[in-house]
Amino acid sequence: MADDIKSCNKWKPFIVMLAVDFAFAVVNILLKKVLDEGINHLVLITYRLLISAGFLGPIGYFCERNSRTKLTFRITCYLFVSAIIGASLTQFVFLLGIQYTSATFACAFINIVPVVTFIVALPFGMENVNIKSNSGRAKVVGTLVCVGGAMLLTLYRGMPLFSHPQSRSIHQAIQHGINPNYTKRAERWTIGCVALIVGVLLWSSWFILQSNVSKRFPYQYSSTAIMTFFGAIQSAVLCFSTERNLSIWILKGKIEILTVLYAGMVGSGLCYVAMSWCVKKRGPVFTSAFSPLVQIMAAMIDIPILHEELHLGSLLGSIIVIIGLYILLWGKNREMQNHATKVAQEAEEIKEQEPQSQVITVPCDARCS
């Protein structure tokens, strides 16, 4: 029974991140739908974060009120900065990058988040790489393979394995320049690239910052509720400073209302809680390594429901991403096993030394008496 519990706890972060990625995939599909219909980006972010704060606030109050420590000014500042880095500003620059480049190009940047997080975590001592060990080599190789597969997935199309007539007609229209927004995005490509680079740096930094926040204030519901509340205020201020038309705040239709509710309660609510918990348990690199799977899961939903094309590059890239992710997680798991074995051996050595010291001191005390 004890072994079953240990095995369950061992795979729990893995299962949680798979669920998070699936939820994010559904969120991205819904966001794509409402953004195409013309909803304002900052309005969507504000509603999303505000609903998340209202959803998680009562849960955090009732579930963590007996164990929660006092919220200090320093922790509040950490959460305010975390809201900027991981919620309001990050979502804004990513949406800006998608608008000025393309969704495919933006996904390529998102998929390099694990590598950037891994590199950023090294100077802070959150990750150690011992090239001489198998676990260290596996972490490096797994990260590179995972990113290589993600880049292949997003940048190489290849021949279509199967497609739908509607998707072919849309693709032909874009190729012939019928879509007026296509030329406009091409002209702003440089701005979009800069926005995506900033977004990747912010998102990777959030994983590092969240690791510090989880140590100082380890209450996922309360911290996420406060962070998303700050993010909603920041997004609203940014929206009012750039757009004074109040009509943009009116949601139109059931799809927009459903998207805002789901994206707020699940995408910016429970998913942030789950990621904060995984950062606390396994570290920032482990959590960010699952980012490429969002695109794979979204494609699995896009193809049968939204009739998107499936190309050879997407299939090969998905397989390589899964292989790289497995190698990285194997290295992390092996590293944790080695650390646990080392700690157990040190504890055993200390335990063996204690009886010897008692044998030496007893005769000494006897002679003194």
BELPE-V672913 format. One record per backbone hydrogen bond with DSSP energy under -1.0 kcal/mol. NH is the residue of the N-H (numbers start at 0). CO is the residue of the C=O. Records with the same first field share a line. If there is no record, write none. Layout:
NH=CO  CO
This chain:
4=0
5=1
6=2
7=3
8=4
9=5
10=6
11=7
14=10
15=11
16=12
17=13
18=14
19=15
20=16
21=17
22=18
23=19
24=20
25=21
26=22
27=23
28=24
29=25
30=26
31=27
32=28
33=29
34=30
35=31
37=34
38=33
43=39
44=40
45=41
46=42
47=43
48=44
49=45
50=46
51=47
52=48
53=49
54=50
55=51
56=52
59=55
60=56
61=57
62=58
63=59
67=63
75=71
76=72
77=73
78=74
79=75
80=76
81=77
82=78
83=79
84=80
85=81
86=82
87=82
90=86
91=87
92=88
93=89
94=90
95=91
96=92
97=93
98=94
99=95
100=96
105=101
106=102
107=103
108=104
109=105
110=106
111=108
112=109
115=111
116=112
117=113
118=114
119=115
120=116
124=121
125=120
132=129
136=132
137=133
138=134
139=135
140=136
141=137
142=138
143=139
144=140
145=141
146=142
147=143
148=144
149=145
150=146
151=147
152=148
153=149
154=150
155=151
160=309
161=309
167=163
168=164
169=165
170=166
171=167
172=168
173=169
174=170
175=171
176=173
177=172
181=178
184=180
185=181
186=182
188=185
191=187
192=188
193=189
194=190
195=191
196=192
197=193
198=194
199=195
200=196
201=197
202=198
203=199
204=200
205=201
206=202
207=203
208=204
209=205
210=206
211=207
212=208
213=209
215=211
216=212
218=216
222=218
223=219
224=220
225=221
226=222
227=223
228=224
229=225
230=226
231=227
232=228
233=229
234=230
235=231
236=232
237=233
238=234
239=235
240=236
242=238
247=244
248=245
249=246
256=252
257=253
258=254
259=255
260=256
261=257
262=258
263=259
264=260
265=261
266=261
267=262
269=264
270=265
272=268
273=269
274=270
275=271
276=272
277=273
278=274
279=275
280=276
281=277
282=278
286=282
287=283
288=284
289=286
290=287
292=289
293=290
295=291
296=292
297=293
298=294
299=295
300=296
301=297
302=298
304=300
305=301
307=301
309=161
311=158
312=156
314=310
315=311
316=312
317=313
318=314
319=315
320=316
321=317
322=318
323=319
324=320
325=321
326=322
327=323
328=324
329=325
330=326
331=327
332=328
333=329
334=330
335=331
336=332
337=333
338=334
339=335
340=336
341=337
342=338
343=339
344=340
345=341
346=342
347=343
348=344
349=345
350=346
351=347
352=348
353=349
356=352
357=353
358=354
359=355
360=356
361=357
364=360
365=361
366=362
367=363
368=364
